[in-house]
Amino acid sequence: MIPAKVINNTPLTDDIIQLQIEPQAPFDYQAGDYLTLGFEQGDEAAAKDFHRFKPLSIANAPEENTPLELHIRLNQKDDADQAWMSQIAQLKTGDTVWINGPFEQYRLDDNLNQPVILIAGGTGFSPMKALLQQLLADSVQVPIYFYWGAKTADEFYQLDWLQNQAQQHPNLQVIPVLSESDASTMRHGLVHQAVLEDFPDLSDKRVYLCGPWPMVQAAKEAFQQAGLPESQFN
């Protein structure tokens, strides 16, 4: 367990914040990893208490002298969650939090030679963004398709950044998908179904997915029916 200094706490939407923190000890991680975060130093038992230390995906790939970036939805599932979310929303520059990790969650394959599909649901964008940053930093030349699903257009809180990356990297395509209909010209529907519409055969694709658990379960089953081997899905 190590202390980390708060660098910035920035609202991204009405209920999502971007927290940037700087670990005060070596913290060697890879794109796709997560950490757990709390507000007081504790022992091993405390670190495993979900109400005190919550798992958060790291939203950026490792880069020297760059703080860790976390995207946090301030949802309130019960009283204990409400207290934790309230406390993290009030963090200020210079405050100290405590982190554990890093812990492995996703890993990019060595020598990728298949088209890559990154799929994010809501704040599942966080680890997918980190994977994308690493792919671009490594100058991976295979086609990369980034699908991001959300209920409303306001939840595409870093879409401008994504689209800017696509302008700079011809092998990257960005596909935002809204699950609720509105007057926008964006694509509508469920994000995993949009993937299947574009790629009815997934047998030669490498797929990474992060989002709400029901979405992950539905997508995994549908993707397997579309020929995606389990070894090519995370």
TADAJO-V976682 format. One record per backbone hydrogen bond with DSSP energy under -1.0 kcal/mol. CO is the residue of the C=O (numbers start at 1). NH is the residue of the N-H. If there is no record, write none. Layout:
# TADAJO-V976682
co->(CO | CO)
nh->(NH | NH)
This chain:
# TADAJO-V976682
co->(2 | 3 | 4 | 5 | 6 | 8 | 10 | 15 | 16 | 16 | 17 | 18 | 19 | 20 | 20 | 21 | 22 | 30 | 33 | 34 | 35 | 36 | 37 | 38 | 43 | 46 | 49 | 49 | 54 | 56 | 63 | 68 | 69 | 70 | 72 | 73 | 78 | 79 | 80 | 81 | 82 | 83 | 84 | 85 | 88 | 92 | 95 | 97 | 98 | 99 | 100 | 103 | 115 | 116 | 117 | 118 | 119 | 120 | 121 | 122 | 123 | 125 | 126 | 127 | 128 | 129 | 130 | 131 | 132 | 133 | 134 | 135 | 136 | 143 | 144 | 145 | 146 | 147 | 148 | 149 | 150 | 152 | 153 | 155 | 156 | 158 | 159 | 160 | 161 | 162 | 163 | 164 | 165 | 169 | 171 | 173 | 175 | 177 | 178 | 187 | 190 | 191 | 192 | 193 | 194 | 195 | 202 | 206 | 207 | 208 | 210 | 212 | 213 | 214 | 215 | 216 | 217 | 218 | 219 | 220 | 221 | 222 | 223 | 224 | 226 | 229 | 230 | 232)
nh->(99 | 24 | 97 | 22 | 94 | 20 | 18 | 74 | 12 | 13 | 72 | 10 | 70 | 7 | 8 | 68 | 5 | 33 | 58 | 103 | 56 | 100 | 54 | 98 | 47 | 49 | 52 | 53 | 37 | 35 | 66 | 21 | 59 | 19 | 17 | 75 | 82 | 83 | 84 | 85 | 86 | 87 | 88 | 89 | 91 | 95 | 6 | 4 | 38 | 2 | 36 | 34 | 206 | 145 | 208 | 147 | 210 | 149 | 124 | 125 | 126 | 129 | 130 | 131 | 132 | 133 | 134 | 135 | 136 | 137 | 138 | 140 | 139 | 116 | 173 | 118 | 175 | 120 | 177 | 122 | 179 | 155 | 156 | 157 | 159 | 162 | 163 | 164 | 165 | 166 | 167 | 168 | 169 | 172 | 144 | 146 | 148 | 150 | 189 | 178 | 194 | 195 | 196 | 197 | 198 | 199 | 205 | 117 | 234 | 119 | 121 | 216 | 217 | 218 | 219 | 220 | 221 | 222 | 223 | 224 | 225 | 226 | 228 | 227 | 202 | 232 | 233 | 207)
